Amino acid sequence: MRTKTLLLAVAALAAGVISSEAQNVYSQNVVGYINVPMPAGQQVLVANPLDDGTNTVTSLGASLANKSQIQTWNGAGFTLSSKGGGVWTTNLSIPVGTAFFVKSFTTITNTFVGNVVVLSGGSGTNSLPAGTLQMVGEQIPYGGDLNDTTNVNLGSTLANKSQIQVWNGSGFTLASKGGGNWTTNLTITPAEGFFVKSFTATNWVQTADY
């Protein structure tokens, strides 16, 4: 059976493990974690990679210190939630595959813990409308570049004249598609958020073949 590499550290497995090595996991049903470094005072663009059962700012931002901030994209701008006294001002919903900016008040490694939402053999879909910026992440926390057609499966899905922007720590790095090729072959990592502007309405589908 052909397998894909799921870039996820294992916490536990709900079904028997087929094979595993270091941070690579091959399994039918996976419960695990992904660590994301968050330097103090810097914006980090991440995406919720796992279903923790709640998927809100309160649960995903539990390890963040007071004075930290989270911003989600509402289609035209950002919705802000700040932490003070251990409580977030707005308990925003952040489903799996939703991207958001985090500005941690202290330097931490934030650990996302939960279930991979797509079972083996299934698929996860992000619906991308035409001509509008969408801040998204993967439904299945694979890693790969824009030329990858099996794991991330994004670059080949988007039509010519589409754009992708990834956060580089101080601004965005842009890749545009023309003639079937991307100006920059950006790499997408598990739990990374990014902007997509699809030229046509399309469904970005990832298949769980692990």
Beta strands, then each sheet from edge to edge (+ up, - down):
strand 1: 6-7
strand 2: 9-13
strand 3: 17-21
strand 4: 24-27
strand 5: 30-38
strand 6: 43-47
strand 7: 69-73
strand 8: 78-84
strand 9: 87-88
strand 10: 99-103
strand 11: 108-115
strand 12: 123-128
strand 13: 133-136
strand 14: 144-145
strand 15: 163-167
strand 16: 172-178
strand 17: 181-182
strand 18: 187-188
strand 19: 194-197
strand 20: 202-207
sheet 1: 1+ 4- 3+
sheet 2: 2+ 5- 11+
sheet 3: 6+ 10- 7+ 8- 9+
sheet 4: 12+ 20-
sheet 5: 13+ 19- 15+ 16- 17+
sheet 6: 14+ 18-
end
